Amino acid sequence: MSVQRYLLTLGGATIVCFLAWGMVLFRIDPETSGFIGHFSFYASLFLALGGLATLLGFSTRYLFFGKETPFRIITISMRQALWITLFIIISLLLLSQELFVWWSVILLVMGLGLLEYFFLTQSQKFHDRKAGTN
């Protein structure tokens, strides 16, 4: 699949996810729907924000770091979009349970930052081995 086709597909899927989130937001009553309504809200929002963050991340990285291969840029953009989207969704869940306090946000940011650091170091090790350096 070409990069352009992949990005168009991702863009279309993101639009569909935002439409689904809008339907959940305006058509489902959270008081009567229970778990399914809440799950639908968070899942559709997660997918919509993940697609949007990936597209924005790819566009930004491609403009500023155009020398890298587009597939590597997509990989990094998707991973970082996952962290950003997880941060937003977990923050919303904490807010809904009235557990959103400054120290929980700091712990969340530190945890996601450590995950990103781990993946960055693993990626660097992989590219060093591929290039033949230690």
N, C-alpha and C positions, 0 to 999 in steps of 0.2 A: 504494500500500500504506500502510495506517495505521501509526502508530508502535507501537501496541499489538500489531498483527499481526506487524510486523517483529521486535519484541523477543521475542515468543513463538516465532517461527520460529528466531531466533538462540539462544534458550534451549534449544529442542529439539535443534538442531544441535550445540550445545555438549555436551549430555548424550550424544548419539550419539558425538561425538568422544572424550569421556572413556571411554565404554564401549569404543571401538575401541582407545584407548591401553591400557586395562586388559587387553584381549585380547592385544595385542602384548606387553605387559609380562609376562604370566603364561603365554602359550602359545608364544612364539617364543624359541628359543635363539639368543642373539647369536653364539655360537661357530660354529654351523653355518649360520646363515642368510646371513651375509655382508652385502653392501651393502643388499640388500632389507630385511633385518631391522632394520638400523640406520636406514635411511631411513624405514621404517614407524613406528619408535619416535619419531623426531624430528618427522616430519610430523604424526602424530596428536597428539602433545603440543603442537606449535605451534598447531594448530587449536583444541584444547581450551582451552589457556591464553589464546589470542587471544579466543575467545568469552567466556570467563569475565571476562577483564580489561575487555572492552568493556561487558559487562553491569554490572560493578561501577563502572566509570568513568561510565557513563550514569546509574546510580542516584545516585551521589555528586554528580555535576554537576547533575542535575535537582533534588535536594534543596536544594543550596546556591545554584545559579544558575538557578532556575526561570523567570526572566524571558526567557531566550534561547529561541529556537525549538527544539523537540525534535530536528529534523533536523540543526541545527547542532551540538547537543550530541552526537548520534550520530556525526557526522563527526569531531569532536575526540576523542571517546572511542575510536573505532576507530583513529585515527592513533596516539594515545598507547598504546593496547593493543598495536599493532604494535611499537612501540619496546620496550616492557617485555618482550613475548614474544621478540623478537629478542635482547634482552639475556640472557634466561634460556637460550635455546637455544644461542646462541654460547658462553655461559659453560659450559654442559654439554659442548659439543663441545671446548672448550679443556681442560676437566677430563679428558675421555676421552683426550686426546692428551698429557696432563701438561704443558700449556702455560699453565695458569691461574696467572698471577703477578700481583702487585699492579699493575705498570705496564701489563699488557695490559688489565686491568679499567678502569684510568683512561683508556686510549686508547679503549676501547669506549664508556665513558660519555660521553667528550668527543665522539666521533663521532656517537653517537645524539643527544646534546644539540645539536650543531650542525645536525643534520637537523631536529630539532624547531624550533629557532630559525628556520631557513630557511622552514619551512612556516608558522610563526606570522607572520613578516614578510610573506610572500606573501599570506596570508589577510587581514592587516590592510590591505595595499595594495589588495586587491580590494574590501574593504568600504568603504575610503575613496573609491575611484573610484565605487563604486555609490551612495554617499551624496552624491557631488558635491564632495567636498573633496579637496585635494591635500596 
